[in-house]
Amino acid sequence: MLRDRLPTEINLMWRDILHHEAVRCVVGCDNDESVSHSFLHCDVFESLWQLIRSWIGVSGVDPHIIYEHFIQFTHYIGHSRIRQTFLQLIWLLCVWLVWNERNNKLFNNVQIPITQILDKVKFHSFWWLNTNNVTFVYGS
């Protein structure tokens, strides 16, 4: 994803697999489906990042480039290795869930509310942390 090699509609067009008229975002926001659009700027998924920042108690503005977003997000609450690892987990969960929901809309025509995606991020992150016996103390 960070190298823009996912099979988004626009990448499939560049590989001559799809016609240029078929590269619209699958959730219907009427923009071309690129990696940065799908994960950062899509009208449907864009609000997930705001909800995540609110959940972890930070504020920020989303960069337009996916790699810059990753770097900025993982450094929100300092440079502690544990904090960066936690934020990397959250970021990766978000993009994995967005990609899954995008595919769910594309192949099954099912779309869930963004608040349910947030709940999935919380559940999966706490499940992973608990399974791996990671102690994360926020605010220290």
C-alpha positions as CSV (number, residue, x, y, z in Angstrom):
1,M,0.0,0.0,0.0
2,L,2.8,2.4,0.9
3,R,4.2,1.8,-2.6
4,D,0.8,2.3,-4.3
5,R,0.6,-1.3,-5.6
6,L,-2.8,-2.2,-4.4
7,P,-5.3,-3.2,-7.1
8,T,-7.3,0.0,-6.8
9,E,-9.4,1.0,-9.8
10,I,-6.9,3.6,-11.0
11,N,-4.0,1.2,-10.7
12,L,-6.0,-1.4,-12.7
13,M,-6.6,1.3,-15.3
14,W,-2.8,2.1,-15.6
15,R,-2.3,-1.7,-16.2
16,D,-4.9,-1.7,-19.0
17,I,-7.2,-4.0,-17.0
18,L,-10.0,-1.5,-16.6
19,H,-11.3,1.2,-18.9
20,H,-10.7,4.8,-17.7
21,E,-14.5,5.3,-17.2
22,A,-14.6,2.5,-14.6
23,V,-12.2,4.0,-12.1
24,R,-14.7,5.6,-9.7
25,C,-14.5,5.0,-6.0
26,V,-16.6,1.9,-5.1
27,V,-18.4,3.6,-2.2
28,G,-20.0,6.1,-4.6
29,C,-18.3,9.4,-3.6
30,D,-17.7,10.1,-7.4
31,N,-13.9,10.4,-7.2
32,D,-11.2,8.3,-8.9
33,E,-10.2,5.4,-6.6
34,S,-6.5,5.8,-5.9
35,V,-4.7,4.7,-2.8
36,S,-4.6,8.1,-1.1
37,H,-8.2,8.7,-2.0
38,S,-9.4,5.3,-0.7
39,F,-7.6,5.4,2.6
40,L,-7.4,9.1,3.4
41,H,-9.8,11.3,1.4
42,C,-12.8,9.2,0.5
43,D,-16.0,10.9,1.9
44,V,-16.9,7.6,3.6
45,F,-13.6,6.5,5.1
46,E,-12.0,10.0,5.8
47,S,-13.9,10.4,9.0
48,L,-12.4,7.2,10.5
49,W,-9.0,9.1,11.0
50,Q,-10.8,11.9,12.9
51,L,-12.6,9.3,15.1
52,I,-9.3,7.5,15.7
53,R,-7.5,10.7,16.7
54,S,-10.4,11.6,19.0
55,W,-10.2,8.1,20.6
56,I,-6.5,8.3,21.3
57,G,-6.7,11.9,22.3
58,V,-4.6,13.7,19.7
59,S,-5.4,16.3,17.0
60,G,-3.9,16.7,13.6
61,V,-4.4,17.2,9.9
62,D,-4.1,14.4,7.4
63,P,-1.4,14.7,4.8
64,H,-2.4,13.9,1.2
65,I,0.4,11.3,0.7
66,I,-0.2,7.9,2.3
67,Y,3.5,7.4,3.5
68,E,3.5,10.9,5.1
69,H,0.2,10.0,6.8
70,F,1.8,6.9,8.2
71,I,4.9,8.7,9.6
72,Q,2.9,11.5,11.1
73,F,0.3,9.2,12.6
74,T,2.9,7.0,14.3
75,H,4.6,10.0,15.9
76,Y,1.5,11.7,17.4
77,I,2.2,10.9,21.0
78,G,6.0,11.1,21.2
79,H,8.9,9.0,20.1
80,S,8.7,6.2,22.7
81,R,9.1,2.8,20.9
82,I,6.0,1.4,22.7
83,R,3.9,4.3,21.6
84,Q,5.1,4.2,18.1
85,T,4.4,0.4,17.9
86,F,0.9,0.9,19.3
87,L,0.1,3.7,16.8
88,Q,1.6,1.5,14.0
89,L,-0.8,-1.2,15.0
90,I,-3.8,1.2,15.0
91,W,-2.8,2.6,11.6
92,L,-2.4,-0.8,10.1
93,L,-5.7,-2.0,11.5
94,C,-7.4,1.1,10.1
95,V,-6.1,0.6,6.6
96,W,-6.7,-3.2,6.7
97,L,-10.3,-2.6,7.8
98,V,-10.9,0.1,5.2
99,W,-9.6,-2.2,2.5
100,N,-11.8,-5.0,3.8
101,E,-14.9,-2.7,3.8
102,R,-14.0,-1.4,0.4
103,N,-14.0,-5.0,-0.9
104,N,-17.1,-5.8,1.0
105,K,-18.9,-2.9,-0.8
106,L,-17.4,-3.9,-4.2
107,F,-18.1,-7.6,-4.1
108,N,-21.1,-7.9,-1.7
109,N,-22.6,-4.5,-2.0
110,V,-22.6,-4.2,1.8
111,Q,-21.4,-1.1,3.6
112,I,-21.3,-0.6,7.4
113,P,-21.3,2.7,9.3
114,I,-17.9,4.2,10.0
115,T,-18.6,3.9,13.8
116,Q,-18.7,0.1,13.4
117,I,-15.3,0.3,11.7
118,L,-14.0,2.3,14.7
119,D,-15.4,-0.4,17.0
120,K,-13.5,-3.0,15.0
121,V,-10.3,-1.1,15.3
122,K,-10.7,-0.9,19.0
123,F,-11.6,-4.6,19.4
124,H,-8.8,-5.9,17.2
125,S,-6.2,-3.6,18.8
126,F,-7.1,-4.6,22.3
127,W,-7.4,-8.2,21.3
128,W,-3.9,-8.1,19.8
129,L,-2.4,-6.3,22.7
130,N,-4.0,-8.7,25.2
131,T,-2.9,-11.8,23.2
132,N,0.6,-10.6,23.0
133,N,0.7,-9.6,26.7
134,V,1.6,-6.0,25.8
135,T,1.2,-3.4,28.5
136,F,0.4,-0.1,27.1
137,V,0.1,2.8,29.5
138,Y,-1.2,5.9,27.8
139,G,-0.1,9.3,29.2
140,S,3.1,8.3,30.9
